Amino acid sequence: MTLVGHEAAVNSISYSSDGRFIGSGSMDGTVRIWDMRTGEETMVPLSSGDGSVWAVSYAPDGKGLVSGTEAGVVCVWRLLAGHKTPQRLLGHTAAITSVAWSPKGSIAASASRDTTLRLWNLESPEICTELKGHADVVNAVVFSPDGCTVASGSDDCTLRLWCSSTGKSLRQLLFHDSGFVHCVGFSPDGTQVIGGSALGLNLWKCSNGKRTLSLRGRSDLALSVQFSSDGQYLISADGNEVRLWTLPRYTFKPSSVALFGHTDTVRAAIFSPDGLYIASGSDDHTIRIWTASTGSSAIQVPSGNNGGVNSVAVSFDGTLIVSGSSDGSVRVWNILTGEKELSPLLGHVGSVRSVAASSDGHLIASGAANDTAWLWNARSGELIRTLLRKRGLNTFVLSVPMMPGAKLVMWATPGSVGSLVKLPQALLGFSYSNGLKTVHAVNFSPNAQWLAWGSRDNTVCTWDVALKKPTSFSPLTCAHAVLSVVFSTDSRLIAAGDFGGYVHIWRAETGQRTREPLWANADLLNSIAFSPDGRRILSGGGDGIGRMWSLLTGEQVFTMGGLDNPICSVAYSSNGRLIGTGGYVNTVCLWDAVGGTLIAKLHGHTSVVNSVAFTPDGEFIVSGSDDRAIRVSAVKAPAVIPPDSNIDPLEILYSASDQDGWRVGPAGELLLWVPLAYRAHLRGSSCTLIIEAQHMKVSFGDCGWSRGENWTSCWRGDASNASYSRV
């Protein structure tokens, strides 16, 4: 479930010992108590008036909760007594960053930005032990399972162990430089302590201070860490993700799975006392509950892109989608089911910026950051070759994928090619750039004869697919870094858009320019597209304006504007009637290709839309976004379903409109309310498919469903515990 109620970032969460309740503290200045059976708040929000709540910890007996505030006040709440005013413990001179309740129940610990820790005797609050030794802000404090030891982490790059009865420092464990310690935790048996910093997680033996393990997640910044009760797993907050680690005791080496769902930094991640669930709190104002055994929640996590989708392409027969992602992968999907057709195509050392599929269905091309253009077999996923180019008259570079036994060899004379290293000839390629350059765009000619790719080094390289070698006139030069490359539909022209706002056009067979470059008066052109009849060319750039050019006169025919944000991608439908654009407004826009009038905005993406492509029949548009999702949307308005229709209920929900979270039918009737966290994952009226690393499945139980004016049909009288029960 997703717990929604806090009006600002959730800084800290804590389970009650029986797992029935969660306490949370937020930047909105409140402490909230949630019932884990219903997801509802059990009482009004608690506020001491001392500013943001940075930390909370439940009492071992579940009867109380301690919180730490921005004002430096430690608050003790007696929950079962119904007290709405806390006991306020004073002494710190700066904000409280972390609190912990001793397993023995009589002592609470607090850590502060004033560089100290304090141990509070809750039976005699006037008795307080101050722990000094850290040289900077103390970010975290936790008790060992037996309550005899306290661990603390600080911006002074140390983790310290203290005796809880005397306050004496027992051991100091040093992180690397700039390793501010943000979180600490003990193993269930108390023999090991773990700390998290901007450099990842480190595990030490408490007895001798020996480091036994280092773990690094996706972002490396660990703001929270905790062992599972059996010591088999670790849970950590890793940027916008929750990361579940399996430790080496149970595997050959540490492994982890990322739980996606939060849209902002995760501040806290903890196990439930029985180990069945994980709770996480985030800057996105929500608390999410996950199933610990599978790392899943109501939003399922199938195989999908683990990074933003930078580029999408549709196969010539319209059955497949090819995508390139920031995670360095190229993936192939079935356009009807959303299932993967091949295992991820891996090997690029950087973010995949562009992908393309040949019209004969044989090849896939990809280009990546700090890398090269690569050719793949579209049916098997096998890497065929890397495409580089000459570096000079007498110097060549051989480049191969990073495979076991692969080598990088340089030699001086062209005649020695193939005599210095024994590698498959298909992997050979040549380069004359100063090192590897980012490939921003790749594209096949419609007749599958040529492949072109544009790079940051101001060039467009062309490759003869049939002859398996560069064309005689390659490379073509531009004034600035090349961001987009496209062929005309008859394969006679090739065009490129560059960082300076210029459109360059050449003849594909000779490499000769057809005219002077067209200038869009923009700082960059992210995408260009030829009209199907080859008479016009469309450009979209950083100024948020789409420009239509006449190839005959070189003049602008019309502009498409009003978006006030950069356009990342433009595409023409095959019938020449529609233009699709994607950009920083998180929407796909459909335009009239004749006059440039805005027809519709297709919502659903929650981040920048990097790429759009029409299906060959022009009926659908495919879009890829930084939100890691690929969406397939119908370009025509959905048919209105009559109220008395017996059509599949899912189709009725999908065809309904969205109003403030409600799915609304054609007559304005309310069909279903969707919680905020899941709205982006339920496809809308125009969307026919969502492919993403996280998605929501909607189903109806065996009891069926009812729709129409007779609301009593939504009730039944055979419930076991009540006379009536809603279905």
Secondary structure as UniProt FT lines:
FT   STRAND          2..4
FT   STRAND          10..15
FT   TURN            17..18
FT   STRAND          21..26
FT   TURN            27..28
FT   STRAND          31..35
FT   TURN            36..38
FT   STRAND          53..58
FT   TURN            60..61
FT   STRAND          64..69
FT   TURN            70..71
FT   STRAND          74..78
FT   TURN            79..82
FT   STRAND          87..89
FT   STRAND          96..101
FT   TURN            103..104
FT   STRAND          107..112
FT   TURN            113..114
FT   STRAND          117..121
FT   TURN            125..126
FT   STRAND          128..131
FT   STRAND          138..143
FT   TURN            145..146
FT   STRAND          149..154
FT   TURN            155..156
FT   STRAND          158..163
FT   TURN            164..166
FT   STRAND          169..174
FT   TURN            177..178
FT   STRAND          181..186
FT   TURN            188..189
FT   STRAND          192..197
FT   TURN            198..199
FT   STRAND          200..205
FT   TURN            206..208
FT   STRAND          211..215
FT   STRAND          222..227
FT   TURN            229..230
FT   STRAND          233..238
FT   TURN            239..240
FT   STRAND          241..246
FT   TURN            248..250
FT   STRAND          255..259
FT   STRAND          266..271
FT   TURN            273..274
FT   STRAND          277..282
FT   TURN            283..284
FT   STRAND          286..291
FT   TURN            292..295
FT   STRAND          309..314
FT   TURN            316..317
FT   STRAND          320..325
FT   TURN            326..327
FT   STRAND          330..334
FT   TURN            335..337
FT   STRAND          352..357
FT   TURN            359..360
FT   STRAND          363..368
FT   TURN            369..370
FT   STRAND          373..377
FT   TURN            378..380
FT   STRAND          383..387
FT   STRAND          396..397
FT   TURN            404..405
FT   STRAND          410..411
FT   HELIX           414..416
FT   TURN            417..419
FT   HELIX           425..427
FT   STRAND          439..444
FT   TURN            446..447
FT   STRAND          450..455
FT   TURN            456..457
FT   STRAND          459..464
FT   TURN            465..468
FT   STRAND          469..470
FT   TURN            472..473
FT   STRAND          476..477
FT   STRAND          482..487
FT   TURN            489..490
FT   STRAND          493..498
FT   TURN            499..500
FT   STRAND          502..507
FT   TURN            508..510
FT   STRAND          518..519
FT   STRAND          525..530
FT   TURN            532..533
FT   STRAND          536..541
FT   TURN            542..543
FT   STRAND          546..550
FT   TURN            551..553
FT   STRAND          556..560
FT   STRAND          567..572
FT   TURN            574..575
FT   STRAND          578..583
FT   TURN            584..585
FT   STRAND          588..592
FT   TURN            593..595
FT   STRAND          598..602
FT   STRAND          609..614
FT   TURN            616..617
FT   STRAND          620..625
FT   TURN            626..627
FT   STRAND          630..634
FT   TURN            643..644
FT   HELIX           649..655
FT   STRAND          657..659
FT   TURN            660..661
FT   STRAND          662..664
FT   TURN            666..667
FT   STRAND          670..673
FT   HELIX           676..681
FT   STRAND          687..691
FT   TURN            702..703
FT   HELIX           711..714
FT   STRAND          715..716
FT   STRAND          725..726
//
